[in-house]
Amino acid sequence: MNKKAGTLFIVMLLTLTAFLTAAIAAESNDYTSPSQTLDHLIDKETFQIPTNSFVYAADNDILAEWHNDQNRLYTKQTKTPEIVKQAFLSTEDQQFFEHKGLDASAVLRAVLTNANAGSIEEGASTITQQLARNLFLHHGQTYERKIAEVLYAVELENEFSKAEILEMYINTIYFNRGIYGFETASQSYFSKSSSELNLGETAFLAAIPANPTYYDPVDNKENTIERQGWILQKLLDMEHISEDEYAQALDVSITVTEPQTRASVSPDYEELVKNEFRELVAEKEGYFQKAEAAAENDKEAVSEELDQRVEELIDSGIHIYTHFDSDFQDAQDKAAGSVLQDETTEAASVTIDHVNHKIIAAVGAGIIKAANSTGRFKLTGSLVPLSSRFSSMRLI
């Protein structure tokens, strides 16, 4: 046995050992499991996958969409079409419901393939392993990462059901252009929900995560269509579709649109909502008191802690309903434009429904923010308790 093959054999044994010790741990109260060696890094009670938040106008139209690094519309598995699930199960992990995070036969095949090639050509990762990689690890092809991947996969299998793992996987796979999750990809590339896709479109989107750059649906559509055919063949082989469905899906004309970032209807009003939301968090979670009690040189740290908390909440998928009125906003924008001819001149105005105590339109939120600042936090904007002033939003 040459050196490379020997190394690969050892790695296989280590990987299989990790898998077997997990099985032993499930049957023995005295054994320290791989999940315990990870110090229970996965806490199901606090575990969160980022999803987009939305701000709505008074008529419930979307005013703004908020997200951080990952653009994701998290979708429960009950809302995901069955054919979407089967597209990934048939191509990525046919034994998903039988294994406990690691498919030993796939590992053996990969080891033999890699030994013959003299490099890592096949990963043999299960859907659970791929989820572990997407959530916790890098995507480099190293043996150290593969072993960590298996350990995390064991922990995921211990903490979550198969349905939950599949749900998270479909919501965390990457579709290029900052898009995460199948539903987000469907709305970004086809401008419709995944439940409205035909079979050809579903297989087309399912092709992208294998190599999001190579299968980019806009720049490399031909590559994506080639893999689409392979996915349809797998679905046919697994008897999830009929011969007629297969033939029809291959003939479907695929028309994709280049994803666009949702533009804010009113950036000034949106900024007002952001400031007010930050104040709401500060008031409800005690950051006002922390800032008052902190030494002068510690106030910035409290402000940064508040910013981090706000980002966490935005990642949790909140829905903010505002009193924004597009007709009043249009009128206010036109009025401001008619008097502000000089680009160096700045102004601000707010339209208030005094009867109902609602802010319904705003221009120049940056100036409003500076004017209202109380100085309790550096560069935070208005920190007047919400109960003492008009409100632009309601949070549910």
C-alpha atoms as a printed R data frame, in Angstrom:
    type eleno elety resid chain resno       x      y       z
1   ATOM     1    CA   MET     A     1   0.000  0.000   0.000
2   ATOM     2    CA   ASN     A     2   1.538  3.380  -0.995
3   ATOM     3    CA   LYS     A     3   1.704  6.355   1.334
4   ATOM     4    CA   LYS     A     4  -1.281  8.222  -0.118
5   ATOM     5    CA   ALA     A     5  -3.511  5.178  -0.066
6   ATOM     6    CA   GLY     A     6  -2.407  4.419   3.475
7   ATOM     7    CA   THR     A     7  -3.280  7.927   4.618
8   ATOM     8    CA   LEU     A     8  -6.683  7.678   2.992
9   ATOM     9    CA   PHE     A     9  -7.295  4.348   4.694
10  ATOM    10    CA   ILE     A    10  -6.446  5.844   8.095
11  ATOM    11    CA   VAL     A    11  -8.790  8.770   7.479
12  ATOM    12    CA   MET     A    12 -11.538  6.351   6.555
13  ATOM    13    CA   LEU     A    13 -10.998  4.441   9.776
14  ATOM    14    CA   LEU     A    14 -11.052  7.646  11.835
15  ATOM    15    CA   THR     A    15 -14.259  8.758  10.175
16  ATOM    16    CA   LEU     A    16 -15.907  5.387  10.653
17  ATOM    17    CA   THR     A    17 -14.695  5.298  14.254
18  ATOM    18    CA   ALA     A    18 -16.367  8.641  14.945
19  ATOM    19    CA   PHE     A    19 -19.576  7.298  13.475
20  ATOM    20    CA   LEU     A    20 -19.399  4.070  15.479
21  ATOM    21    CA   THR     A    21 -18.658  5.817  18.761
22  ATOM    22    CA   ALA     A    22 -21.761  7.927  18.232
23  ATOM    23    CA   ALA     A    23 -23.802  4.749  17.890
24  ATOM    24    CA   ILE     A    24 -22.209  3.314  21.043
25  ATOM    25    CA   ALA     A    25 -22.926  6.531  22.918
26  ATOM    26    CA   ALA     A    26 -26.599  6.232  22.106
27  ATOM    27    CA   GLU     A    27 -26.676  2.874  23.904
28  ATOM    28    CA   SER     A    28 -24.371  3.574  26.848
29  ATOM    29    CA   ASN     A    29 -24.697  6.140  29.617
30  ATOM    30    CA   ASP     A    30 -21.054  5.714  30.599
31  ATOM    31    CA   TYR     A    31 -19.459  6.562  27.263
32  ATOM    32    CA   THR     A    32 -18.315 10.069  26.272
33  ATOM    33    CA   SER     A    33 -19.856 10.715  22.879
34  ATOM    34    CA   PRO     A    34 -18.437 12.846  20.048
35  ATOM    35    CA   SER     A    35 -21.172 15.387  20.731
36  ATOM    36    CA   GLN     A    36 -19.822 15.795  24.275
37  ATOM    37    CA   THR     A    37 -16.341 16.413  22.902
38  ATOM    38    CA   LEU     A    38 -17.817 19.364  21.011
39  ATOM    39    CA   ASP     A    39 -19.054 20.763  24.343
40  ATOM    40    CA   HIS     A    40 -22.589 20.786  22.940
41  ATOM    41    CA   LEU     A    41 -21.891 23.636  20.557
42  ATOM    42    CA   ILE     A    42 -25.325 23.108  19.044
43  ATOM    43    CA   ASP     A    43 -27.979 24.277  21.503
44  ATOM    44    CA   LYS     A    44 -31.376 23.524  20.008
45  ATOM    45    CA   GLU     A    45 -33.099 26.041  22.263
46  ATOM    46    CA   THR     A    46 -31.022 29.011  21.067
47  ATOM    47    CA   PHE     A    47 -29.949 27.756  17.655
48  ATOM    48    CA   GLN     A    48 -31.001 30.141  14.884
49  ATOM    49    CA   ILE     A    49 -30.560 30.253  11.115
50  ATOM    50    CA   PRO     A    50 -30.737 33.855   9.846
51  ATOM    51    CA   THR     A    51 -33.816 34.802   7.851
52  ATOM    52    CA   ASN     A    52 -34.995 38.087   6.360
53  ATOM    53    CA   SER     A    53 -37.110 40.622   8.235
54  ATOM    54    CA   PHE     A    54 -39.801 42.804   6.672
55  ATOM    55    CA   VAL     A    55 -41.191 46.287   7.227
56  ATOM    56    CA   TYR     A    56 -44.769 46.930   6.051
57  ATOM    57    CA   ALA     A    57 -46.700 50.061   5.160
58  ATOM    58    CA   ALA     A    58 -50.131 50.854   6.579
59  ATOM    59    CA   ASP     A    59 -51.775 49.010   3.653
60  ATOM    60    CA   ASN     A    60 -49.572 45.937   4.384
61  ATOM    61    CA   ASP     A    61 -47.474 46.393   1.244
62  ATOM    62    CA   ILE     A    62 -43.771 45.700   1.842
63  ATOM    63    CA   LEU     A    63 -41.942 48.915   2.650
64  ATOM    64    CA   ALA     A    64 -38.480 47.381   3.133
65  ATOM    65    CA   GLU     A    65 -36.721 44.032   3.468
66  ATOM    66    CA   TRP     A    66 -33.879 43.707   5.964
67  ATOM    67    CA   HIS     A    67 -31.135 41.107   6.086
68  ATOM    68    CA   ASN     A    68 -27.461 40.981   6.917
69  ATOM    69    CA   ASP     A    69 -24.914 38.869   4.973
70  ATOM    70    CA   GLN     A    70 -27.345 36.115   3.986
71  ATOM    71    CA   ASN     A    71 -30.456 36.781   1.917
72  ATOM    72    CA   ARG     A    72 -32.815 34.027   3.057
73  ATOM    73    CA   LEU     A    73 -36.579 33.448   3.168
74  ATOM    74    CA   TYR     A    74 -36.652 30.572   5.634
75  ATOM    75    CA   THR     A    75 -39.431 28.118   4.746
76  ATOM    76    CA   LYS     A    76 -40.831 25.347   6.940
77  ATOM    77    CA   GLN     A    77 -40.605 21.853   5.489
78  ATOM    78    CA   THR     A    78 -44.396 21.614   5.430
79  ATOM    79    CA   LYS     A    79 -44.410 24.502   2.926
80  ATOM    80    CA   THR     A    80 -41.675 23.032   0.722
81  ATOM    81    CA   PRO     A    81 -42.967 21.053  -2.291
82  ATOM    82    CA   GLU     A    82 -42.251 17.333  -2.051
83  ATOM    83    CA   ILE     A    83 -40.532 17.301  -5.454
84  ATOM    84    CA   VAL     A    84 -37.997 19.850  -4.161
85  ATOM    85    CA   LYS     A    85 -37.085 17.523  -1.301
86  ATOM    86    CA   GLN     A    86 -36.845 14.543  -3.638
87  ATOM    87    CA   ALA     A    87 -34.608 16.454  -6.065
88  ATOM    88    CA   PHE     A    88 -31.965 16.793  -3.346
89  ATOM    89    CA   LEU     A    89 -32.511 13.423  -1.709
90  ATOM    90    CA   SER     A    90 -32.190 11.638  -5.065
91  ATOM    91    CA   THR     A    91 -28.984 13.420  -6.028
92  ATOM    92    CA   GLU     A    92 -27.254 14.101  -2.712
93  ATOM    93    CA   ASP     A    93 -28.218 11.414  -0.216
94  ATOM    94    CA   GLN     A    94 -30.447  8.504  -1.195
95  ATOM    95    CA   GLN     A    95 -29.917  6.810   2.188
96  ATOM    96    CA   PHE     A    96 -30.747  9.939   4.187
97  ATOM    97    CA   PHE     A    97 -33.535  8.383   6.252
98  ATOM    98    CA   GLU     A    98 -31.523  5.236   6.975
99  ATOM    99    CA   HIS     A    99 -28.184  6.586   8.223
100 ATOM   100    CA   LYS     A   100 -27.264  8.479  11.386
101 ATOM   101    CA   GLY     A   101 -25.314 11.258   9.739
102 ATOM   102    CA   LEU     A   102 -22.699  9.207   7.895
103 ATOM   103    CA   ASP     A   103 -23.132  6.824   4.970
104 ATOM   104    CA   ALA     A   104 -20.329  4.286   5.474
105 ATOM   105    CA   SER     A   105 -20.740  2.749   2.004
106 ATOM   106    CA   ALA     A   106 -20.430  6.180   0.392
107 ATOM   107    CA   VAL     A   107 -17.303  6.868   2.450
108 ATOM   108    CA   LEU     A   108 -15.746  3.623   1.237
109 ATOM   109    CA   ARG     A   109 -16.534  4.482  -2.387
110 ATOM   110    CA   ALA     A   110 -15.045  7.936  -1.941
111 ATOM   111    CA   VAL     A   111 -11.892  6.572  -0.320
112 ATOM   112    CA   LEU     A   112 -11.325  4.183  -3.209
113 ATOM   113    CA   THR     A   113 -11.961  6.938  -5.755
114 ATOM   114    CA   ASN     A   114  -9.642  9.354  -3.965
115 ATOM   115    CA   ALA     A   115  -6.935  6.685  -3.579
116 ATOM   116    CA   ASN     A   116  -6.968  6.034  -7.313
117 ATOM   117    CA   ALA     A   117  -6.859  9.764  -8.082
118 ATOM   118    CA   GLY     A   118  -4.216 10.595  -5.473
119 ATOM   119    CA   SER     A   119  -6.324 13.521  -4.242
120 ATOM   120    CA   ILE     A   120  -9.757 14.296  -2.823
121 ATOM   121    CA   GLU     A   121 -12.064 13.919  -5.813
122 ATOM   122    CA   GLU     A   122 -15.202 12.688  -4.060
123 ATOM   123    CA   GLY     A   123 -16.513 13.848  -0.702
124 ATOM   124    CA   ALA     A   124 -19.278 11.341   0.070
125 ATOM   125    CA   SER     A   125 -20.928 13.849   2.386
126 ATOM   126    CA   THR     A   126 -24.460 13.101   3.500
127 ATOM   127    CA   ILE     A   127 -27.050 15.852   3.643
128 ATOM   128    CA   THR     A   128 -26.411 16.058   7.387
129 ATOM   129    CA   GLN     A   129 -22.676 16.505   6.803
130 ATOM   130    CA   GLN     A   130 -23.329 19.144   4.170
131 ATOM   131    CA   LEU     A   131 -25.591 20.979   6.613
132 ATOM   132    CA   ALA     A   132 -22.849 20.832   9.247
133 ATOM   133    CA   ARG     A   133 -20.433 22.308   6.717
134 ATOM   134    CA   ASN     A   134 -22.861 25.055   5.700
135 ATOM   135    CA   LEU     A   135 -23.524 26.053   9.296
136 ATOM   136    CA   PHE     A   136 -20.258 25.603  11.128
137 ATOM   137    CA   LEU     A   137 -17.288 24.875   8.840
138 ATOM   138    CA   HIS     A   138 -15.418 26.049   5.757
139 ATOM   139    CA   HIS     A   139 -15.733 24.349   2.375
140 ATOM   140    CA   GLY     A   140 -12.074 23.480   1.879
141 ATOM   141    CA   GLN     A   141 -11.221 19.891   0.995
142 ATOM   142    CA   THR     A   142  -9.053 18.899   3.966
143 ATOM   143    CA   TYR     A   143  -9.115 15.759   6.075
144 ATOM   144    CA   GLU     A   144  -9.300 17.779   9.294
145 ATOM   145    CA   ARG     A   145 -12.456 19.465   8.076
146 ATOM   146    CA   LYS     A   146 -13.984 16.157   7.012
147 ATOM   147    CA   ILE     A   147 -13.508 14.672  10.506
148 ATOM   148    CA   ALA     A   148 -14.996 17.792  12.142
149 ATOM   149    CA   GLU     A   149 -17.841 17.576   9.645
150 ATOM   150    CA   VAL     A   150 -18.677 14.050  10.793
151 ATOM   151    CA   LEU     A   151 -18.622 15.064  14.469
152 ATOM   152    CA   TYR     A   152 -20.940 17.995  13.835
153 ATOM   153    CA   ALA     A   153 -23.200 15.725  11.761
154 ATOM   154    CA   VAL     A   154 -23.477 13.335  14.722
155 ATOM   155    CA   GLU     A   155 -24.444 16.234  16.962
156 ATOM   156    CA   LEU     A   156 -27.062 17.432  14.466
157 ATOM   157    CA   GLU     A   157 -28.558 13.939  14.265
158 ATOM   158    CA   ASN     A   158 -28.707 13.815  18.071
159 ATOM   159    CA   GLU     A   159 -30.379 17.212  18.396
160 ATOM   160    CA   PHE     A   160 -32.780 17.312  15.440
161 ATOM   161    CA   SER     A   161 -35.200 15.040  13.616
162 ATOM   162    CA   LYS     A   162 -34.629 13.998  10.005
163 ATOM   163    CA   ALA     A   163 -37.421 16.331   8.893
164 ATOM   164    CA   GLU     A   164 -35.777 19.239  10.725
165 ATOM   165    CA   ILE     A   165 -32.355 18.464   9.238
166 ATOM   166    CA   LEU     A   166 -33.760 18.322   5.715
167 ATOM   167    CA   GLU     A   167 -35.637 21.569   6.310
168 ATOM   168    CA   MET     A   168 -32.477 23.327   7.485
169 ATOM   169    CA   TYR     A   169 -30.453 21.912   4.608
170 ATOM   170    CA   ILE     A   170 -32.876 23.187   1.962
171 ATOM   171    CA   ASN     A   171 -32.821 26.602   3.658
172 ATOM   172    CA   THR     A   172 -29.021 26.880   3.953
173 ATOM   173    CA   ILE     A   173 -27.738 25.700   0.559
174 ATOM   174    CA   TYR     A   174 -26.179 28.476  -1.494
175 ATOM   175    CA   PHE     A   175 -27.512 29.614  -4.869
176 ATOM   176    CA   ASN     A   176 -24.885 32.276  -5.695
177 ATOM   177    CA   ARG     A   177 -25.367 36.064  -5.669
178 ATOM   178    CA   GLY     A   178 -25.861 36.111  -1.890
179 ATOM   179    CA   ILE     A   179 -28.956 33.892  -2.125
180 ATOM   180    CA   TYR     A   180 -29.515 31.139   0.453
181 ATOM   181    CA   GLY     A   181 -32.283 28.572   0.471
182 ATOM   182    CA   PHE     A   182 -34.521 27.161  -2.249
183 ATOM   183    CA   GLU     A   183 -37.485 29.472  -1.652
184 ATOM   184    CA   THR     A   184 -35.250 32.551  -1.850
185 ATOM   185    CA   ALA     A   185 -33.736 31.231  -5.085
186 ATOM   186    CA   SER     A   186 -37.175 30.615  -6.563
187 ATOM   187    CA   GLN     A   187 -38.344 34.138  -5.846
188 ATOM   188    CA   SER     A   188 -35.022 35.665  -6.890
189 ATOM   189    CA   TYR     A   189 -34.531 33.850 -10.213
190 ATOM   190    CA   PHE     A   190 -38.149 33.143 -11.225
191 ATOM   191    CA   SER     A   191 -40.077 35.829  -9.309
192 ATOM   192    CA   LYS     A   192 -42.479 33.267  -7.866
193 ATOM   193    CA   SER     A   193 -42.776 30.893  -4.951
194 ATOM   194    CA   SER     A   194 -41.340 27.380  -5.131
195 ATOM   195    CA   SER     A   195 -44.886 26.010  -4.970
196 ATOM   196    CA   GLU     A   196 -45.524 27.659  -8.360
197 ATOM   197    CA   LEU     A   197 -42.504 26.188 -10.156
198 ATOM   198    CA   ASN     A   198 -42.916 23.517 -12.798
199 ATOM   199    CA   LEU     A   199 -40.779 20.380 -12.712
200 ATOM   200    CA   GLY     A   200 -38.215 21.741 -15.177
201 ATOM   201    CA   GLU     A   201 -37.739 24.938 -13.169
202 ATOM   202    CA   THR     A   202 -37.454 22.979  -9.923
203 ATOM   203    CA   ALA     A   203 -34.704 20.725 -11.333
204 ATOM   204    CA   PHE     A   204 -32.973 23.763 -12.839
205 ATOM   205    CA   LEU     A   205 -32.752 25.502  -9.461
206 ATOM   206    CA   ALA     A   206 -31.728 22.265  -7.721
207 ATOM   207    CA   ALA     A   207 -28.693 22.149 -10.018
208 ATOM   208    CA   ILE     A   208 -27.132 25.364  -8.721
209 ATOM   209    CA   PRO     A   209 -25.835 24.402  -5.215
210 ATOM   210    CA   ALA     A   210 -23.483 21.697  -6.563
211 ATOM   211    CA   ASN     A   211 -21.210 24.512  -7.745
212 ATOM   212    CA   PRO     A   212 -22.956 27.897  -7.442
213 ATOM   213    CA   THR     A   213 -20.479 29.741  -9.669
214 ATOM   214    CA   TYR     A   214 -20.186 27.120 -12.403
215 ATOM   215    CA   TYR     A   215 -23.967 26.600 -12.404
216 ATOM   216    CA   ASP     A   216 -24.866 30.271 -12.041
217 ATOM   217    CA   PRO     A   217 -28.299 30.444 -13.719
218 ATOM   218    CA   VAL     A   218 -27.695 33.853 -15.284
219 ATOM   219    CA   ASP     A   219 -24.071 33.746 -16.466
220 ATOM   220    CA   ASN     A   220 -23.730 29.980 -17.010
221 ATOM   221    CA   LYS     A   221 -27.227 28.899 -17.907
222 ATOM   222    CA   GLU     A   222 -26.017 26.187 -20.317
223 ATOM   223    CA   ASN     A   223 -24.106 24.473 -17.503
224 ATOM   224    CA   THR     A   224 -27.144 24.652 -15.256
225 ATOM   225    CA   ILE     A   225 -29.398 23.125 -17.907
226 ATOM   226    CA   GLU     A   226 -26.931 20.273 -18.388
227 ATOM   227    CA   ARG     A   227 -27.075 19.391 -14.690
228 ATOM   228    CA   GLN     A   228 -30.840 19.920 -14.703
229 ATOM   229    CA   GLY     A   229 -31.073 16.978 -17.129
230 ATOM   230    CA   TRP     A   230 -28.956 14.831 -14.799
231 ATOM   231    CA   ILE     A   231 -31.228 15.656 -11.848
232 ATOM   232    CA   LEU     A   232 -34.337 14.816 -13.844
233 ATOM   233    CA   GLN     A   233 -32.751 11.489 -14.795
234 ATOM   234    CA   LYS     A   234 -32.108 10.746 -11.103
235 ATOM   235    CA   LEU     A   235 -35.717 11.563 -10.257
236 ATOM   236    CA   LEU     A   236 -36.832  9.231 -13.028
237 ATOM   237    CA   ASP     A   237 -34.491  6.452 -11.870
238 ATOM   238    CA   MET     A   238 -35.859  6.759  -8.334
239 ATOM   239    CA   GLU     A   239 -39.414  6.657  -9.737
240 ATOM   240    CA   HIS     A   240 -40.357 10.067  -8.356
241 ATOM   241    CA   ILE     A   241 -41.450 11.188 -11.821
242 ATOM   242    CA   SER     A   242 -42.848  9.377 -14.861
243 ATOM   243    CA   GLU     A   243 -41.349  9.101 -18.345
244 ATOM   244    CA   ASP     A   244 -43.861 11.655 -19.629
245 ATOM   245    CA   GLU     A   245 -43.058 14.105 -16.808
246 ATOM   246    CA   TYR     A   246 -39.367 13.634 -17.505
247 ATOM   247    CA   ALA     A   247 -39.769 14.360 -21.233
248 ATOM   248    CA   GLN     A   248 -41.986 17.389 -20.626
249 ATOM   249    CA   ALA     A   249 -39.589 18.851 -18.045
250 ATOM   250    CA   LEU     A   250 -36.679 18.596 -20.477
251 ATOM   251    CA   ASP     A   251 -38.671 20.592 -23.045
252 ATOM   252    CA   VAL     A   252 -39.611 23.389 -20.639
253 ATOM   253    CA   SER     A   253 -38.249 26.773 -21.667
254 ATOM   254    CA   ILE     A   254 -36.268 28.251 -18.772
255 ATOM   255    CA   THR     A   255 -36.419 32.023 -18.389
256 ATOM   256    CA   VAL     A   256 -34.562 33.462 -15.423
257 ATOM   257    CA   THR     A   257 -34.292 37.035 -14.234
258 ATOM   258    CA   GLU     A   258 -31.210 38.564 -12.683
259 ATOM   259    CA   PRO     A   259 -31.911 38.976  -8.956
260 ATOM   260    CA   GLN     A   260 -32.483 42.524  -7.798
261 ATOM   261    CA   THR     A   261 -32.158 43.901  -4.295
262 ATOM   262    CA   ARG     A   262 -35.553 45.092  -3.111
263 ATOM   263    CA   ALA     A   263 -35.454 48.898  -3.147
264 ATOM   264    CA   SER     A   264 -36.837 50.738  -0.147
265 ATOM   265    CA   VAL     A   265 -40.065 52.585  -0.905
266 ATOM   266    CA   SER     A   266 -39.001 55.428   1.376
267 ATOM   267    CA   PRO     A   267 -35.403 55.347   2.686
268 ATOM   268    CA   ASP     A   268 -36.068 58.268   5.041
269 ATOM   269    CA   TYR     A   269 -39.090 56.648   6.657
270 ATOM   270    CA   GLU     A   270 -37.254 53.312   6.796
271 ATOM   271    CA   GLU     A   271 -34.388 55.032   8.624
272 ATOM   272    CA   LEU     A   272 -36.889 56.437  11.098
273 ATOM   273    CA   VAL     A   273 -38.235 52.915  11.720
274 ATOM   274    CA   LYS     A   274 -34.720 51.520  12.191
275 ATOM   275    CA   ASN     A   275 -33.946 54.171  14.796
276 ATOM   276    CA   GLU     A   276 -37.201 53.568  16.603
277 ATOM   277    CA   PHE     A   277 -36.708 49.807  16.570
278 ATOM   278    CA   ARG     A   278 -33.255 50.248  18.101
279 ATOM   279    CA   GLU     A   279 -34.752 52.433  20.822
280 ATOM   280    CA   LEU     A   280 -37.467 49.870  21.475
281 ATOM   281    CA   VAL     A   281 -34.833 47.179  22.022
282 ATOM   282    CA   ALA     A   282 -32.827 49.517  24.264
283 ATOM   283    CA   GLU     A   283 -35.905 50.316  26.341
284 ATOM   284    CA   LYS     A   284 -37.313 46.796  26.627
285 ATOM   285    CA   GLU     A   285 -34.015 45.016  27.302
286 ATOM   286    CA   GLY     A   286 -32.449 47.459  29.765
287 ATOM   287    CA   TYR     A   287 -29.766 49.099  27.623
288 ATOM   288    CA   PHE     A   288 -30.819 52.580  28.781
289 ATOM   289    CA   GLN     A   289 -30.030 51.576  32.358
290 ATOM   290    CA   LYS     A   290 -26.751 49.930  31.328
291 ATOM   291    CA   ALA     A   291 -25.658 53.096  29.541
292 ATOM   292    CA   GLU     A   292 -26.567 55.329  32.497
293 ATOM   293    CA   ALA     A   293 -24.656 53.097  34.921
294 ATOM   294    CA   ALA     A   294 -21.590 52.617  32.701
295 ATOM   295    CA   ALA     A   295 -18.428 54.659  33.026
296 ATOM   296    CA   GLU     A   296 -17.875 57.162  30.216
297 ATOM   297    CA   ASN     A   297 -15.283 55.007  28.451
298 ATOM   298    CA   ASP     A   298 -17.586 51.947  28.658
299 ATOM   299    CA   LYS     A   299 -20.630 53.536  27.017
300 ATOM   300    CA   GLU     A   300 -19.372 52.677  23.535
301 ATOM   301    CA   ALA     A   301 -19.186 48.993  24.511
302 ATOM   302    CA   VAL     A   302 -22.825 49.127  25.672
303 ATOM   303    CA   SER     A   303 -23.784 50.758  22.375
304 ATOM   304    CA   GLU     A   304 -21.983 48.023  20.424
305 ATOM   305    CA   GLU     A   305 -23.709 45.350  22.503
306 ATOM   306    CA   LEU     A   306 -27.049 46.949  21.651
307 ATOM   307    CA   ASP     A   307 -26.137 47.026  17.947
308 ATOM   308    CA   GLN     A   308 -25.308 43.313  18.073
309 ATOM   309    CA   ARG     A   309 -28.624 42.552  19.765
310 ATOM   310    CA   VAL     A   310 -30.506 44.507  17.092
311 ATOM   311    CA   GLU     A   311 -28.697 42.533  14.369
312 ATOM   312    CA   GLU     A   312 -29.641 39.257  16.081
313 ATOM   313    CA   LEU     A   313 -33.290 40.279  16.095
314 ATOM   314    CA   ILE     A   314 -33.168 41.306  12.440
315 ATOM   315    CA   ASP     A   315 -31.684 37.877  11.651
316 ATOM   316    CA   SER     A   316 -34.581 36.213  13.491
317 ATOM   317    CA   GLY     A   317 -37.142 37.272  10.880
318 ATOM   318    CA   ILE     A   318 -39.177 40.007  12.563
319 ATOM   319    CA   HIS     A   319 -42.182 41.696  10.959
320 ATOM   320    CA   ILE     A   320 -42.650 45.409  11.641
321 ATOM   321    CA   TYR     A   321 -45.947 47.048  10.710
322 ATOM   322    CA   THR     A   322 -45.760 50.812  10.281
323 ATOM   323    CA   HIS     A   323 -48.234 53.628   9.758
324 ATOM   324    CA   PHE     A   324 -46.521 54.686   6.523
325 ATOM   325    CA   ASP     A   325 -48.917 56.277   4.011
326 ATOM   326    CA   SER     A   326 -47.561 56.342   0.452
327 ATOM   327    CA   ASP     A   327 -49.902 59.164  -0.669
328 ATOM   328    CA   PHE     A   328 -48.753 61.489   2.107
329 ATOM   329    CA   GLN     A   329 -45.131 60.460   1.490
330 ATOM   330    CA   ASP     A   330 -45.403 61.313  -2.226
331 ATOM   331    CA   ALA     A   331 -46.902 64.689  -1.401
332 ATOM   332    CA   GLN     A   332 -44.182 65.379   1.165
333 ATOM   333    CA   ASP     A   333 -41.421 64.353  -1.261
334 ATOM   334    CA   LYS     A   334 -42.805 66.686  -3.947
335 ATOM   335    CA   ALA     A   335 -43.096 69.557  -1.482
336 ATOM   336    CA   ALA     A   336 -39.516 69.071  -0.337
337 ATOM   337    CA   GLY     A   337 -38.277 68.851  -3.937
338 ATOM   338    CA   SER     A   338 -40.007 72.078  -4.893
339 ATOM   339    CA   VAL     A   339 -38.150 74.128  -2.285
340 ATOM   340    CA   LEU     A   340 -34.800 72.330  -2.097
341 ATOM   341    CA   GLN     A   341 -33.168 73.396  -5.360
342 ATOM   342    CA   ASP     A   342 -29.661 73.713  -3.906
343 ATOM   343    CA   GLU     A   343 -27.935 70.331  -3.392
344 ATOM   344    CA   THR     A   344 -26.023 71.746  -0.420
345 ATOM   345    CA   THR     A   345 -29.253 72.584   1.410
346 ATOM   346    CA   GLU     A   346 -30.737 70.039   3.783
347 ATOM   347    CA   ALA     A   347 -34.117 69.934   5.455
348 ATOM   348    CA   ALA     A   348 -36.412 67.543   7.250
349 ATOM   349    CA   SER     A   349 -40.129 67.186   7.831
350 ATOM   350    CA   VAL     A   350 -42.484 64.715   9.433
351 ATOM   351    CA   THR     A   351 -46.189 64.219   8.766
352 ATOM   352    CA   ILE     A   352 -48.150 63.187  11.850
353 ATOM   353    CA   ASP     A   353 -51.699 61.939  12.219
354 ATOM   354    CA   HIS     A   354 -52.402 63.825  15.457
355 ATOM   355    CA   VAL     A   355 -55.738 62.155  16.050
356 ATOM   356    CA   ASN     A   356 -54.203 58.676  16.159
357 ATOM   357    CA   HIS     A   357 -50.671 59.666  17.207
358 ATOM   358    CA   LYS     A   358 -49.008 58.092  14.167
359 ATOM   359    CA   ILE     A   359 -46.035 59.173  12.083
360 ATOM   360    CA   ILE     A   360 -47.193 58.530   8.513
361 ATOM   361    CA   ALA     A   361 -44.470 60.141   6.359
362 ATOM   362    CA   ALA     A   362 -40.971 61.556   6.747
363 ATOM   363    CA   VAL     A   363 -38.273 63.361   4.760
364 ATOM   364    CA   GLY     A   364 -34.687 63.826   5.923
365 ATOM   365    CA   ALA     A   365 -34.517 61.123   8.597
366 ATOM   366    CA   GLY     A   366 -30.799 61.733   9.094
367 ATOM   367    CA   ILE     A   367 -31.448 65.288  10.277
368 ATOM   368    CA   ILE     A   368 -34.347 64.143  12.439
369 ATOM   369    CA   LYS     A   369 -32.042 61.565  13.951
370 ATOM   370    CA   ALA     A   370 -29.371 64.153  14.792
371 ATOM   371    CA   ALA     A   371 -31.887 66.631  16.189
372 ATOM   372    CA   ASN     A   372 -33.463 64.094  18.514
373 ATOM   373    CA   SER     A   373 -30.240 62.582  19.850
374 ATOM   374    CA   THR     A   374 -30.009 62.718  23.636
375 ATOM   375    CA   GLY     A   375 -26.391 61.572  23.765
376 ATOM   376    CA   ARG     A   376 -27.013 58.497  25.915
377 ATOM   377    CA   PHE     A   377 -25.493 56.388  23.158
378 ATOM   378    CA   LYS     A   378 -22.949 57.650  20.664
379 ATOM   379    CA   LEU     A   379 -24.506 58.168  17.223
380 ATOM   380    CA   THR     A   380 -27.641 56.213  18.022
381 ATOM   381    CA   GLY     A   381 -30.288 58.761  17.113
382 ATOM   382    CA   SER     A   382 -33.384 59.454  19.164
383 ATOM   383    CA   LEU     A   383 -33.442 57.706  22.520
384 ATOM   384    CA   VAL     A   384 -36.576 59.295  23.935
385 ATOM   385    CA   PRO     A   385 -38.665 56.496  25.518
386 ATOM   386    CA   LEU     A   386 -41.296 55.371  23.022
387 ATOM   387    CA   SER     A   387 -44.157 55.968  25.444
388 ATOM   388    CA   SER     A   388 -43.429 59.700  25.462
389 ATOM   389    CA   ARG     A   389 -43.647 60.396  21.730
390 ATOM   390    CA   PHE     A   390 -45.425 59.579  18.518
391 ATOM   391    CA   SER     A   391 -44.741 56.161  17.056
392 ATOM   392    CA   SER     A   392 -44.083 55.187  13.458
393 ATOM   393    CA   MET     A   393 -44.533 51.475  13.963
394 ATOM   394    CA   ARG     A   394 -46.064 48.583  15.810
395 ATOM   395    CA   LEU     A   395 -44.157 45.337  16.335
396 ATOM   396    CA   ILE     A   396 -45.851 41.936  16.550
